[in-house]
Amino acid sequence: MIRRTLFSLYLGLAMVLSTSPISVLAQDLESVEPFKVGTFAIDDLPTVGLVMLDDQLIVDLEAANRAMELFPQYSKIAMPEDMLGLIEQYEYGLKYRIYEVVNWLVEQDLLTGSSRPDYIHTVDTVDIMAPIQYPSKIMNAAVNFYTHACEGCNDDELAARTRDRQENRGVPYLFLKPTRGAVVGHGEDVIMPYGRTAIEYEVEMAVVFGKAGKYVSAGRAYDHVFGYMVAMDVSDRGGRPPGGYSGNRQVSDWFVGKGHDTFAPQGPWIVPKEFYGDPMENLHQITVVDGVTVQEARAGDMIHNIPELIEYATSLITVFPGDVMQSGTSGGTGAGRVQRATGSGFLVDGETIEATIEGIGTLRHLIRAETSIPSDLSGAQLPSNASYGR
């Protein structure tokens, strides 16, 4: 009991320390225009920006704030240096300062006027980076859509399997993915590791946490959410070779399946929750590979909803601002794969993959195969699929 009380005090202190005087000084309680937030390379520097005008313009937030502060009615308030700082401070008053910046830009006609300032860029003139550099953890829900739990089923089989699962949902199955190295932003290549040919796509909604929490109930789950972005859970289905720990059995190896570099695309930006609404009503996610739609789903296909995922995850570990929960993917993978022009169900070198969530945006990536590895390896590395008959 004492440990739990001390831990609760620690969390409370962390939240208080994140509080800034912005909540007292900022005046605007609403934004006249919706916006998204992201990280962009502007003049070769990572920059926190606002995404505005139907994703056409990127506003350098710090520069816009400085320009606004030249007017005497606005207090001087420092902007965070990175996205993690923005997320940590957002619900402690920073969002109202950002509302002020947005409202000022609109009132001064700086977004659509003929004299657009140099801190406002068109989206095609900046490099879009992964929004969070980097989450401390990425939690993923496995097999969390009814259609994904019954890949390759006909309509009757899917209906029967869905009824069975609805009657006995159990609790979610979660796993962790690496962050730095695995997380890549829009437009970066997804690399198929050397000799690994069974690489698969999975589009997922990524829930970004804005407040720390442990034992967060489903009823309070959205209080801890900052916003939403598009994600992909790229997966290596080649498995591990027989022998060793697995003996003669082919055991499931989640490190091999989920942990490779570039296997966690995220972005292209984050929609704060107040501008997206209820994801369990609005979610519509699609994957397209070389022009062929291979996945499409809505939230109604989800087995465990987002508040339930948050309740379960926080019963295991504490979440912190900037942590990410990915809510799972739908049918269209595994036995349910849609054949493409390549004739392969798995991804192929040179293909382009697009993951879209309506109301958030689209991630686009080129698939590239790693063609060589160092010559001095001892043999204690993950082998090619072909070396053990895959």
C-alpha positions, 0 to 999 in steps of 0.5 A, spaced: 500 500 500 505 504 501 509 503 495 502 504 491 501 511 494 508 513 493 507 511 486 501 515 485 504 521 488 510 520 483 505 520 478 501 526 480 508 530 481 510 529 474 504 532 472 504 538 476 511 539 474 509 539 467 504 544 468 506 551 465 503 558 466 500 558 459 494 556 462 493 563 466 496 567 460 493 564 454 486 567 452 483 563 447 479 557 449 477 555 442 481 555 435 477 558 429 480 552 425 482 545 426 489 543 426 494 537 426 501 537 429 507 534 426 515 534 426 518 537 419 525 538 417 525 545 415 532 548 413 535 541 415 532 542 422 527 538 425 521 543 427 515 542 430 509 545 426 502 546 425 498 542 419 493 547 416 488 548 410 486 541 409 494 539 410 496 544 405 500 548 409 505 547 415 506 553 420 513 553 424 510 554 430 516 557 434 517 562 429 509 564 428 509 564 436 515 569 436 512 573 430 505 574 434 509 576 440 511 582 437 504 585 438 503 588 445 497 584 447 500 577 447 504 575 453 511 572 451 511 564 452 516 559 450 514 554 445 517 546 446 523 544 442 520 538 440 513 534 439 514 530 446 515 537 449 508 539 446 505 533 448 507 533 455 504 541 456 498 541 451 493 539 456 496 544 462 495 550 458 499 550 451 493 548 447 490 555 449 496 558 446 496 554 440 489 556 439 491 563 440 497 562 434 492 559 430 486 565 431 492 570 430 494 567 423 487 567 421 485 574 423 491 577 420 489 573 413 496 570 413 494 563 411 491 565 405 493 572 403 498 574 398 503 576 403 504 569 406 510 570 411 516 565 410 515 561 417 509 558 413 511 553 408 507 549 403 507 541 405 511 539 398 517 544 400 518 540 407 520 533 409 515 530 413 519 526 419 516 521 424 512 526 429 515 523 435 522 522 436 521 517 439 516 514 443 518 511 449 514 505 448 509 502 442 504 497 444 500 493 439 494 490 439 494 483 436 489 480 432 484 485 434 479 485 428 474 480 427 476 479 419 483 479 421 482 473 426 478 469 420 483 471 414 481 467 408 474 465 411 468 465 407 462 469 409 459 464 413 465 462 417 466 469 418 460 470 421 460 464 425 467 465 428 465 472 430 459 470 434 464 465 437 469 471 439 464 476 441 461 471 446 468 469 449 473 475 447 477 474 453 482 480 454 487 483 449 493 480 446 499 486 446 506 486 444 511 491 444 515 494 438 522 497 438 522 505 437 528 508 435 530 505 429 524 502 427 520 508 427 520 512 420 516 517 417 512 519 411 516 517 405 522 514 408 523 507 405 521 500 409 527 495 408 526 488 407 532 485 411 537 481 407 534 474 405 527 475 409 522 475 403 515 474 407 514 481 409 507 483 410 503 490 411 498 492 417 495 499 417 493 501 424 490 507 428 496 509 433 493 512 439 498 518 442 498 518 450 498 525 453 498 524 460 501 519 465 497 513 468 496 507 471 490 503 472 486 507 467 479 505 467 475 505 460 471 510 462 477 515 463 481 512 457 480 518 453 482 523 458 489 520 457 489 521 450 493 526 446 491 525 439 491 520 433 496 518 427 496 513 422 501 507 423 503 501 420 505 494 423 510 491 418 511 484 420 516 479 418 512 472 417 518 468 415 519 465 422 525 462 425 529 456 423 528 450 427 533 447 432 536 451 438 530 453 443 525 451 438 527 444 438 524 441 432 518 446 433 516 452 429 515 457 435 512 464 434 518 469 435 515 476 436 522 479 436 523 476 429 516 478 427 516 485 429 522 488 431 526 489 424 529 496 423 523 501 419 518 496 421 514 502 425 512 507 420 508 513 424 505 519 422 504 523 417 502 527 423 498 527 429 490 530 430 489 532 437 483 528 439 478 535 439 479 535 432 478 528 430 472 526 435 470 518 437 475 514 433 470 508 435 465 512 430 470 515 425 475 510 424 476 508 417 483 505 415 485 503 408 492 500 405 493 500 398 499 497 395 501 499 388 494 501 386 491 495 389 486 496 395 488 490 400 485 492 406 479 496 408 476 496 415 472 501 420 472 501 428 466 496 428 470 490 426 474 491 432 474 486 437 476 490 443 475 497 443 480 503 444 478 504 451 478 497 453 485 496 450 488 502 454 485 499 460 488 493 459 495 496 457 495 500 463 493 494 468 500 492 466 505 498 465 504 505 466 503 510 460 507 516 459 506 522 454 508 520 447 507 513 448 503 510 443 498 504 443 496 501 436 489 498 435 490 492 431 489 491 423 483 488 419 483 482 414 487 482 408 493 479 410 495 472 411 490 467 408 486 473 406 491 477 402 489 480 395 493 478 389 497 484 386 500 484 379 507 481 382 503 475 383 506 475 391 502 476 397 508 478 401 511 485 399 516 485 394 522 490 392 520 496 389 512 496 391 509 502 394 505 502 400 500 507 402 496 507 409 490 511 410 486 513 415 480 518 414 481 524 417 488 523 419 492 522 413 496 518 409 503 514 410 507 512 403 513 508 403 517 505 398 519 497 399 526 496 398 530 489 399 537 489 403 541 486 398 548 485 402 550 484 409 557 484 412 562 478 410 565 477 417 559 475 420 560 468 424 553 465 423 550 467 429 545 472 425 538 471 423 538 467 416 535 467 410 528 464 409 531 460 403 536 457 408 531 453 411 526 451 406 521 457 407 
